[in-house]
Amino acid sequence: MSLKVTSTQTRPGIITISPIGSVDTRTYTILEEKVDSVLKEKPNVIIFDMEFLDYINSMGVRVLLKSRKHMKKCDGKVVFMKLQPQIKKVFDVLKALPSMRVFASIKELDNYLDAMQKAAR
């Protein structure tokens, strides 16, 4: 199985990371390298768009949790959207979701981000 990871700045301070394929023992470093690169840009929010992620194992979850921990130290946020059912199940089993925000769509995420930014004014 393979993995491709892209990142785009969707708004100033907001970067979307989109993994496509499978994050496993052989491919997690691809995701980790992209996340590390994004963290160097010091964003306020990292969005993980999981629409095309087919599989994730504990190494991939570790990368996501590590990014969340880093962002929390910097008063930033990590959010997830479009989790496929099998990915959500992994998060549920690991009890990783209760403290993380997950969004069903871009619109729901945009509404959240707008409200967050208005509250900061």
N, CA, C and O atoms as a GROMACS GRO file, in nm:
protein
  484
    1MET      N    1   0.084  -0.117   0.000
    1MET     CA    2   0.000   0.000   0.000
    1MET      C    3   0.089   0.124   0.000
    1MET      O    4   0.199   0.121   0.054
    2SER      N    5   0.040   0.231  -0.061
    2SER     CA    6   0.121   0.352  -0.072
    2SER      C    7   0.053   0.468  -0.002
    2SER      O    8  -0.063   0.461   0.038
    3LEU      N    9   0.128   0.576   0.011
    3LEU     CA   10   0.078   0.696   0.076
    3LEU      C   11   0.131   0.819   0.004
    3LEU      O   12   0.249   0.828  -0.030
    4LYS      N   13   0.041   0.913  -0.020
    4LYS     CA   14   0.078   1.044  -0.071
    4LYS      C   15   0.019   1.144   0.028
    4LYS      O   16  -0.094   1.127   0.074
    5VAL      N   17   0.095   1.247   0.061
    5VAL     CA   18   0.049   1.347   0.156
    5VAL      C   19   0.072   1.486   0.096
    5VAL      O   20   0.184   1.520   0.059
    6THR      N   21  -0.035   1.564   0.089
    6THR     CA   22  -0.023   1.701   0.040
    6THR      C   23  -0.058   1.797   0.153
    6THR      O   24  -0.125   1.761   0.249
    7SER      N   25  -0.010   1.919   0.139
    7SER     CA   26  -0.047   2.023   0.234
    7SER      C   27  -0.074   2.151   0.156
    7SER      O   28  -0.005   2.183   0.059
    8THR      N   29  -0.175   2.225   0.201
    8THR     CA   30  -0.209   2.352   0.139
    8THR      C   31  -0.249   2.451   0.247
    8THR      O   32  -0.312   2.415   0.346
    9GLN      N   33  -0.211   2.575   0.224
    9GLN     CA   34  -0.256   2.680   0.316
    9GLN      C   35  -0.392   2.726   0.267
    9GLN      O   36  -0.404   2.785   0.160
   10THR      N   37  -0.495   2.698   0.347
   10THR     CA   38  -0.630   2.729   0.305
   10THR      C   39  -0.669   2.872   0.342
   10THR      O   40  -0.752   2.934   0.276
   11ARG      N   41  -0.609   2.924   0.446
   11ARG     CA   42  -0.624   3.062   0.492
   11ARG      C   43  -0.495   3.097   0.563
   11ARG      O   44  -0.417   3.008   0.597
   12PRO      N   45  -0.469   3.226   0.588
   12PRO     CA   46  -0.348   3.258   0.665
   12PRO      C   47  -0.350   3.189   0.801
   12PRO      O   48  -0.447   3.201   0.876
   13GLY      N   49  -0.243   3.116   0.831
   13GLY     CA   50  -0.232   3.046   0.959
   13GLY      C   51  -0.304   2.912   0.966
   13GLY      O   52  -0.299   2.846   1.069
   14ILE      N   53  -0.370   2.873   0.858
   14ILE     CA   54  -0.445   2.747   0.856
   14ILE      C   55  -0.393   2.660   0.742
   14ILE      O   56  -0.397   2.698   0.626
   15ILE      N   57  -0.344   2.542   0.778
   15ILE     CA   58  -0.287   2.451   0.679
   15ILE      C   59  -0.363   2.319   0.683
   15ILE      O   60  -0.386   2.263   0.790
   16THR      N   61  -0.401   2.272   0.566
   16THR     CA   62  -0.469   2.143   0.553
   16THR      C   63  -0.369   2.038   0.507
   16THR      O   64  -0.298   2.057   0.408
   17ILE      N   65  -0.364   1.928   0.579
   17ILE     CA   66  -0.281   1.814   0.542
   17ILE      C   67  -0.375   1.703   0.497
   17ILE      O   68  -0.467   1.665   0.570
   18SER      N   69  -0.351   1.651   0.377
   18SER     CA   70  -0.439   1.549   0.320
   18SER      C   71  -0.360   1.422   0.288
   18SER      O   72  -0.291   1.417   0.186
   19PRO      N   73  -0.370   1.321   0.374
   19PRO     CA   74  -0.308   1.192   0.341
   19PRO      C   75  -0.399   1.112   0.247
   19PRO      O   76  -0.521   1.107   0.265
   20ILE      N   77  -0.337   1.052   0.147
   20ILE     CA   78  -0.412   0.973   0.049
   20ILE      C   79  -0.348   0.834   0.043
   20ILE      O   80  -0.232   0.820   0.005
   21GLY      N   81  -0.424   0.733   0.080
   21GLY     CA   82  -0.373   0.596   0.080
   21GLY      C   83  -0.376   0.536   0.218
   21GLY      O   84  -0.476   0.546   0.290
   22SER      N   85  -0.265   0.473   0.257
   22SER     CA   86  -0.258   0.402   0.384
   22SER      C   87  -0.138   0.448   0.466
   22SER      O   88  -0.027   0.462   0.414
   23VAL      N   89  -0.162   0.472   0.594
   23VAL     CA   90  -0.053   0.504   0.687
   23VAL      C   91  -0.027   0.378   0.769
   23VAL      O   92  -0.110   0.338   0.851
   24ASP      N   93   0.088   0.318   0.746
   24ASP     CA   94   0.123   0.196   0.817
   24ASP      C   95   0.270   0.202   0.858
   24ASP      O   96   0.333   0.308   0.850
   25THR      N   97   0.324   0.091   0.900
   25THR     CA   98   0.462   0.085   0.949
   25THR      C   99   0.563   0.127   0.842
   25THR      O  100   0.668   0.182   0.874
   26ARG      N  101   0.532   0.102   0.716
   26ARG     CA  102   0.622   0.137   0.607
   26ARG      C  103   0.605   0.281   0.560
   26ARG      O  104   0.699   0.339   0.507
   27THR      N  105   0.486   0.340   0.579
   27THR     CA  106   0.460   0.472   0.519
   27THR      C  107   0.442   0.586   0.619
   27THR      O  108   0.434   0.702   0.578
   28TYR      N  109   0.437   0.556   0.748
   28TYR     CA  110   0.408   0.662   0.844
   28TYR      C  111   0.511   0.775   0.840
   28TYR      O  112   0.479   0.890   0.872
   29THR      N  113   0.636   0.743   0.800
   29THR     CA  114   0.738   0.849   0.795
   29THR      C  115   0.706   0.954   0.689
   29THR      O  116   0.748   1.069   0.702
   30ILE      N  117   0.634   0.917   0.585
   30ILE     CA  118   0.592   1.014   0.483
   30ILE      C  119   0.500   1.117   0.547
   30ILE      O  120   0.517   1.237   0.527
   31LEU      N  121   0.403   1.070   0.624
   31LEU     CA  122   0.313   1.160   0.695
   31LEU      C  123   0.390   1.241   0.799
   31LEU      O  124   0.369   1.362   0.811
   32GLU      N  125   0.478   1.177   0.872
   32GLU     CA  126   0.554   1.244   0.977
   32GLU      C  127   0.640   1.357   0.919
   32GLU      O  128   0.646   1.466   0.976
   33GLU      N  129   0.705   1.332   0.807
   33GLU     CA  130   0.788   1.435   0.743
   33GLU      C  131   0.704   1.554   0.699
   33GLU      O  132   0.746   1.668   0.715
   34LYS      N  133   0.586   1.528   0.644
   34LYS     CA  134   0.499   1.637   0.601
   34LYS      C  135   0.450   1.717   0.722
   34LYS      O  136   0.450   1.840   0.719
   35VAL      N  137   0.410   1.648   0.827
   35VAL     CA  138   0.363   1.716   0.949
   35VAL      C  139   0.476   1.800   1.008
   35VAL      O  140   0.454   1.915   1.045
   36ASP      N  141   0.596   1.744   1.017
   36ASP     CA  142   0.710   1.820   1.071
   36ASP      C  143   0.736   1.945   0.987
   36ASP      O  144   0.766   2.051   1.042
   37SER      N  145   0.726   1.932   0.857
   37SER     CA  146   0.745   2.046   0.766
   37SER      C  147   0.640   2.154   0.792
   37SER      O  148   0.671   2.274   0.796
   38VAL      N  149   0.515   2.112   0.809
   38VAL     CA  150   0.406   2.206   0.835
   38VAL      C  151   0.424   2.273   0.972
   38VAL      O  152   0.400   2.393   0.985
   39LEU      N  153   0.465   2.198   1.072
   39LEU     CA  154   0.484   2.254   1.205
   39LEU      C  155   0.591   2.363   1.206
   39LEU      O  156   0.582   2.457   1.284
   40LYS      N  157   0.690   2.352   1.119
   40LYS     CA  158   0.794   2.455   1.109
   40LYS      C  159   0.737   2.588   1.060
   40LYS      O  160   0.796   2.693   1.085
   41GLU      N  161   0.624   2.583   0.991
   41GLU     CA  162   0.560   2.705   0.941
   41GLU      C  163   0.480   2.777   1.051
   41GLU      O  164   0.431   2.888   1.030
   42LYS      N  165   0.469   2.713   1.168
   42LYS     CA  166   0.400   2.768   1.285
   42LYS      C  167   0.256   2.812   1.255
   42LYS      O  168   0.220   2.927   1.278
   43PRO      N  169   0.174   2.720   1.205
   43PRO     CA  170   0.034   2.755   1.178
   43PRO      C  171  -0.045   2.769   1.308
   43PRO      O  172  -0.002   2.721   1.413
   44ASN      N  173  -0.159   2.834   1.299
   44ASN     CA  174  -0.251   2.842   1.412
   44ASN      C  175  -0.340   2.719   1.419
   44ASN      O  176  -0.380   2.674   1.527
   45VAL      N  177  -0.372   2.664   1.301
   45VAL     CA  178  -0.460   2.548   1.291
   45VAL      C  179  -0.405   2.452   1.185
   45VAL      O  180  -0.365   2.494   1.076
   46ILE      N  181  -0.404   2.325   1.220
   46ILE     CA  182  -0.376   2.220   1.121
   46ILE      C  183  -0.504   2.140   1.105
   46ILE      O  184  -0.561   2.092   1.203
   47ILE      N  185  -0.547   2.128   0.982
   47ILE     CA  186  -0.665   2.047   0.949
   47ILE      C  187  -0.615   1.920   0.881
   47ILE      O  188  -0.543   1.925   0.782
   48PHE      N  189  -0.653   1.807   0.935
   48PHE     CA  190  -0.625   1.680   0.869
   48PHE      C  191  -0.750   1.639   0.794
   48PHE      O  192  -0.851   1.602   0.854
   49ASP      N  193  -0.744   1.646   0.661
   49ASP     CA  194  -0.854   1.604   0.575
   49ASP      C  195  -0.833   1.455   0.545
   49ASP      O  196  -0.745   1.418   0.468
   50MET      N  197  -0.915   1.372   0.607
   50MET     CA  198  -0.896   1.227   0.601
   50MET      C  199  -0.985   1.158   0.498
   50MET      O  200  -1.004   1.036   0.503
   51GLU      N  201  -1.040   1.235   0.406
   51GLU     CA  202  -1.135   1.179   0.310
   51GLU      C  203  -1.077   1.061   0.231
   51GLU      O  204  -1.149   0.965   0.202
   52PHE      N  205  -0.951   1.068   0.195
   52PHE     CA  206  -0.893   0.964   0.110
   52PHE      C  207  -0.792   0.877   0.184
   52PHE      O  208  -0.708   0.811   0.122
   53LEU      N  209  -0.800   0.877   0.317
   53LEU     CA  210  -0.716   0.787   0.395
   53LEU      C  211  -0.791   0.656   0.411
   53LEU      O  212  -0.901   0.653   0.466
   54ASP      N  213  -0.731   0.548   0.363
   54ASP     CA  214  -0.796   0.417   0.364
   54ASP      C  215  -0.765   0.334   0.489
   54ASP      O  216  -0.845   0.251   0.531
   55TYR      N  217  -0.648   0.359   0.547
   55TYR     CA  218  -0.602   0.273   0.657
   55TYR      C  219  -0.504   0.353   0.742
   55TYR      O  220  -0.427   0.434   0.690
   56ILE      N  221  -0.508   0.331   0.874
   56ILE     CA  222  -0.409   0.389   0.964
   56ILE      C  223  -0.381   0.290   1.076
   56ILE      O  224  -0.472   0.227   1.128
   57ASN      N  225  -0.253   0.278   1.112
   57ASN     CA  226  -0.219   0.193   1.226
   57ASN      C  227  -0.169   0.281   1.339
   57ASN      O  228  -0.176   0.404   1.331
   58SER      N  229  -0.119   0.219   1.444
   58SER     CA  230  -0.079   0.295   1.562
   58SER      C  231   0.034   0.394   1.534
   58SER      O  232   0.042   0.498   1.600
   59MET      N  233   0.120   0.363   1.439
   59MET     CA  234   0.229   0.456   1.405
   59MET      C  235   0.171   0.585   1.344
   59MET      O  236   0.220   0.694   1.372
   60GLY      N  237   0.070   0.571   1.263
   60GLY     CA  238   0.006   0.688   1.205
   60GLY      C  239  -0.068   0.769   1.310
   60GLY      O  240  -0.062   0.892   1.310
   61VAL      N  241  -0.137   0.700   1.398
   61VAL     CA  242  -0.208   0.769   1.507
   61VAL      C  243  -0.107   0.843   1.594
   61VAL      O  244  -0.134   0.954   1.640
   62ARG      N  245   0.009   0.782   1.618
   62ARG     CA  246   0.114   0.847   1.697
   62ARG      C  247   0.156   0.980   1.633
   62ARG      O  248   0.175   1.079   1.704
   63VAL      N  249   0.171   0.982   1.501
   63VAL     CA  250   0.208   1.105   1.431
   63VAL      C  251   0.101   1.212   1.452
   63VAL      O  252   0.133   1.328   1.478
   64LEU      N  253  -0.026   1.174   1.442
   64LEU     CA  254  -0.135   1.269   1.460
   64LEU      C  255  -0.138   1.323   1.602
   64LEU      O  256  -0.156   1.443   1.623
   65LEU      N  257  -0.120   1.236   1.699
   65LEU     CA  258  -0.122   1.279   1.839
   65LEU      C  259  -0.001   1.365   1.873
   65LEU      O  260  -0.011   1.459   1.952
   66LYS      N  261   0.112   1.333   1.813
   66LYS     CA  262   0.232   1.414   1.832
   66LYS      C  263   0.210   1.555   1.777
   66LYS      O  264   0.252   1.653   1.839
   67SER      N  265   0.146   1.566   1.662
   67SER     CA  266   0.119   1.698   1.605
   67SER      C  267   0.023   1.776   1.694
   67SER      O  268   0.038   1.897   1.712
   68ARG      N  269  -0.074   1.707   1.749
   68ARG     CA  270  -0.170   1.772   1.839
   68ARG      C  271  -0.100   1.823   1.964
   68ARG      O  272  -0.127   1.934   2.010
   69LYS      N  273  -0.011   1.743   2.019
   69LYS     CA  274   0.064   1.782   2.139
   69LYS      C  275   0.149   1.906   2.110
   69LYS      O  276   0.153   1.999   2.191
   70HIS      N  277   0.216   1.908   1.996
   70HIS     CA  278   0.299   2.023   1.957
   70HIS      C  279   0.214   2.148   1.941
   70HIS      O  280   0.249   2.256   1.990
   71MET      N  281   0.102   2.135   1.872
   71MET     CA  282   0.015   2.250   1.849
   71MET      C  283  -0.044   2.302   1.980
   71MET      O  284  -0.060   2.423   1.996
   72LYS      N  285  -0.076   2.215   2.071
   72LYS     CA  286  -0.131   2.256   2.200
   72LYS      C  287  -0.030   2.341   2.276
   72LYS      O  288  -0.067   2.440   2.339
   73LYS      N  289   0.097   2.303   2.270
   73LYS     CA  290   0.203   2.380   2.336
   73LYS      C  291   0.214   2.521   2.278
   73LYS      O  292   0.251   2.616   2.348
   74CYS      N  293   0.180   2.535   2.150
   74CYS     CA  294   0.189   2.664   2.080
   74CYS      C  295   0.055   2.736   2.077
   74CYS      O  296   0.039   2.832   2.001
   75ASP      N  297  -0.041   2.692   2.156
   75ASP     CA  298  -0.177   2.746   2.157
   75ASP      C  299  -0.246   2.735   2.023
   75ASP      O  300  -0.331   2.816   1.989
   76GLY      N  301  -0.209   2.634   1.946
   76GLY     CA  302  -0.273   2.608   1.818
   76GLY      C  303  -0.374   2.496   1.831
   76GLY      O  304  -0.394   2.439   1.939
   77LYS      N  305  -0.439   2.465   1.721
   77LYS     CA  306  -0.542   2.361   1.720
   77LYS      C  307  -0.516   2.263   1.607
   77LYS      O  308  -0.461   2.297   1.502
   78VAL      N  309  -0.557   2.139   1.631
   78VAL     CA  310  -0.558   2.034   1.529
   78VAL      C  311  -0.701   1.987   1.518
   78VAL      O  312  -0.765   1.955   1.618
   79VAL      N  313  -0.752   1.984   1.395
   79VAL     CA  314  -0.888   1.935   1.372
   79VAL      C  315  -0.884   1.830   1.261
   79VAL      O  316  -0.794   1.828   1.177
   80PHE      N  317  -0.983   1.743   1.264
   80PHE     CA  318  -0.994   1.636   1.166
   80PHE      C  319  -1.128   1.649   1.095
   80PHE      O  320  -1.228   1.687   1.155
   81MET      N  321  -1.128   1.616   0.967
   81MET     CA  322  -1.254   1.615   0.895
   81MET      C  323  -1.257   1.499   0.798
   81MET      O  324  -1.154   1.449   0.753
   82LYS      N  325  -1.378   1.458   0.768
   82LYS     CA  326  -1.408   1.354   0.670
   82LYS      C  327  -1.342   1.220   0.702
   82LYS      O  328  -1.287   1.154   0.613
   83LEU      N  329  -1.348   1.180   0.828
   83LEU     CA  330  -1.294   1.049   0.864
   83LEU      C  331  -1.378   0.939   0.801
   83LEU      O  332  -1.501   0.940   0.812
   84GLN      N  333  -1.312   0.847   0.737
   84GLN     CA  334  -1.379   0.729   0.684
   84GLN      C  335  -1.419   0.641   0.802
   84GLN      O  336  -1.354   0.645   0.906
   85PRO      N  337  -1.525   0.562   0.789
   85PRO     CA  338  -1.572   0.481   0.902
   85PRO      C  339  -1.465   0.394   0.966
   85PRO      O  340  -1.460   0.383   1.089
   86GLN      N  341  -1.379   0.332   0.886
   86GLN     CA  342  -1.276   0.245   0.942
   86GLN      C  343  -1.170   0.325   1.019
   86GLN      O  344  -1.113   0.275   1.115
   87ILE      N  345  -1.145   0.449   0.978
   87ILE     CA  346  -1.048   0.535   1.048
   87ILE      C  347  -1.109   0.584   1.179
   87ILE      O  348  -1.043   0.584   1.282
   88LYS      N  349  -1.234   0.624   1.174
   88LYS     CA  350  -1.303   0.668   1.295
   88LYS      C  351  -1.306   0.555   1.398
   88LYS      O  352  -1.291   0.579   1.517
   89LYS      N  353  -1.325   0.433   1.352
   89LYS     CA  354  -1.328   0.318   1.441
   89LYS      C  355  -1.193   0.302   1.514
   89LYS      O  356  -1.190   0.273   1.633
   90VAL      N  357  -1.084   0.321   1.442
   90VAL     CA  358  -0.951   0.313   1.504
   90VAL      C  359  -0.940   0.419   1.614
   90VAL      O  360  -0.895   0.389   1.725
   91PHE      N  361  -0.981   0.541   1.585
   91PHE     CA  362  -0.975   0.648   1.684
   91PHE      C  363  -1.064   0.615   1.804
   91PHE      O  364  -1.025   0.638   1.918
   92ASP      N  365  -1.181   0.563   1.777
   92ASP     CA  366  -1.272   0.526   1.886
   92ASP      C  367  -1.210   0.419   1.976
   92ASP      O  368  -1.216   0.428   2.098
   93VAL      N  369  -1.151   0.319   1.914
   93VAL     CA  370  -1.091   0.211   1.990
   93VAL      C  371  -0.976   0.263   2.076
   93VAL      O  372  -0.959   0.219   2.190
   94LEU      N  373  -0.898   0.354   2.023
   94LEU     CA  374  -0.785   0.408   2.097
   94LEU      C  375  -0.823   0.521   2.192
   94LEU      O  376  -0.739   0.576   2.263
   95LYS      N  377  -0.952   0.555   2.193
   95LYS     CA  378  -1.001   0.664   2.279
   95LYS      C  379  -0.931   0.796   2.246
   95LYS      O  380  -0.906   0.878   2.334
   96ALA      N  381  -0.900   0.815   2.118
   96ALA     CA  382  -0.830   0.935   2.075
   96ALA      C  383  -0.924   1.048   2.038
   96ALA      O  384  -0.883   1.164   2.036
   97LEU      N  385  -1.048   1.017   2.007
   97LEU     CA  386  -1.139   1.120   1.957
   97LEU      C  387  -1.203   1.213   2.061
   97LEU      O  388  -1.224   1.330   2.028
   98PRO      N  389  -1.234   1.171   2.180
   98PRO     CA  390  -1.311   1.259   2.268
   98PRO      C  391  -1.254   1.399   2.284
   98PRO      O  392  -1.331   1.495   2.297
   99SER      N  393  -1.123   1.414   2.284
   99SER     CA  394  -1.066   1.546   2.303
   99SER      C  395  -1.030   1.614   2.172
   99SER      O  396  -0.969   1.722   2.174
  100MET      N  397  -1.065   1.556   2.060
  100MET     CA  398  -1.032   1.615   1.930
  100MET      C  399  -1.159   1.654   1.856
  100MET      O  400  -1.263   1.590   1.870
  101ARG      N  401  -1.148   1.759   1.778
  101ARG     CA  402  -1.261   1.802   1.696
  101ARG      C  403  -1.257   1.729   1.563
  101ARG      O  404  -1.153   1.720   1.499
  102VAL      N  405  -1.371   1.677   1.522
  102VAL     CA  406  -1.385   1.608   1.394
  102VAL      C  407  -1.504   1.670   1.322
  102VAL      O  408  -1.609   1.691   1.382
  103PHE      N  409  -1.487   1.700   1.194
  103PHE     CA  410  -1.590   1.767   1.117
  103PHE      C  411  -1.634   1.681   1.000
  103PHE      O  412  -1.553   1.611   0.939
  104ALA      N  413  -1.760   1.687   0.969
  104ALA     CA  414  -1.817   1.606   0.862
  104ALA      C  415  -1.796   1.668   0.724
  104ALA      O  416  -1.797   1.598   0.624
  105SER      N  417  -1.778   1.802   0.720
  105SER     CA  418  -1.769   1.869   0.591
  105SER      C  419  -1.687   1.997   0.603
  105SER      O  420  -1.656   2.044   0.712
  106ILE      N  421  -1.652   2.051   0.488
  106ILE     CA  422  -1.581   2.179   0.483
  106ILE      C  423  -1.668   2.288   0.543
  106ILE      O  424  -1.618   2.373   0.618
  107LYS      N  425  -1.796   2.287   0.512
  107LYS     CA  426  -1.887   2.391   0.563
  107LYS      C  427  -1.889   2.390   0.716
  107LYS      O  428  -1.880   2.495   0.779
  108GLU      N  429  -1.902   2.272   0.776
  108GLU     CA  430  -1.904   2.262   0.921
  108GLU      C  431  -1.771   2.313   0.979
  108GLU      O  432  -1.770   2.384   1.080
  109LEU      N  433  -1.661   2.276   0.916
  109LEU     CA  434  -1.530   2.322   0.960
  109LEU      C  435  -1.518   2.474   0.947
  109LEU      O  436  -1.471   2.540   1.039
  110ASP      N  437  -1.560   2.529   0.833
  110ASP     CA  438  -1.554   2.674   0.812
  110ASP      C  439  -1.636   2.749   0.916
  110ASP      O  440  -1.593   2.852   0.967
  111ASN      N  441  -1.754   2.697   0.948
  111ASN     CA  442  -1.836   2.761   1.052
  111ASN      C  443  -1.763   2.762   1.185
  111ASN      O  444  -1.766   2.862   1.257
  112TYR      N  445  -1.698   2.653   1.219
  112TYR     CA  446  -1.622   2.644   1.343
  112TYR      C  447  -1.506   2.744   1.342
  112TYR      O  448  -1.486   2.818   1.439
  113LEU      N  449  -1.430   2.747   1.231
  113LEU     CA  450  -1.316   2.838   1.222
  113LEU      C  451  -1.358   2.983   1.227
  113LEU      O  452  -1.291   3.065   1.290
  114ASP      N  453  -1.469   3.015   1.161
  114ASP     CA  454  -1.520   3.153   1.165
  114ASP      C  455  -1.557   3.192   1.308
  114ASP      O  456  -1.520   3.300   1.354
  115ALA      N  457  -1.628   3.105   1.378
  115ALA     CA  458  -1.667   3.133   1.516
  115ALA      C  459  -1.545   3.148   1.606
  115ALA      O  460  -1.541   3.236   1.693
  116MET      N  461  -1.445   3.063   1.586
  116MET     CA  462  -1.322   3.068   1.665
  116MET      C  463  -1.250   3.200   1.644
  116MET      O  464  -1.201   3.260   1.740
  117GLN      N  465  -1.243   3.247   1.520
  117GLN     CA  466  -1.173   3.370   1.491
  117GLN      C  467  -1.250   3.492   1.541
  117GLN      O  468  -1.189   3.588   1.587
  118LYS      N  469  -1.382   3.488   1.532
  118LYS     CA  470  -1.465   3.598   1.585
  118LYS      C  471  -1.450   3.608   1.736
  118LYS      O  472  -1.447   3.718   1.790
  119ALA      N  473  -1.440   3.495   1.803
  119ALA     CA  474  -1.424   3.495   1.948
  119ALA      C  475  -1.289   3.551   1.990
  119ALA      O  476  -1.276   3.604   2.101
  120ALA      N  477  -1.188   3.540   1.902
  120ALA     CA  478  -1.054   3.589   1.934
  120ALA      C  479  -1.041   3.739   1.916
  120ALA      O  480  -0.942   3.798   1.961
  121ARG      N  481  -1.136   3.802   1.852
  121ARG     CA  482  -1.129   3.948   1.826
  121ARG      C  483  -1.156   4.027   1.948
  121ARG      O  484  -1.153   4.150   1.944
   0.00000   0.00000   0.00000
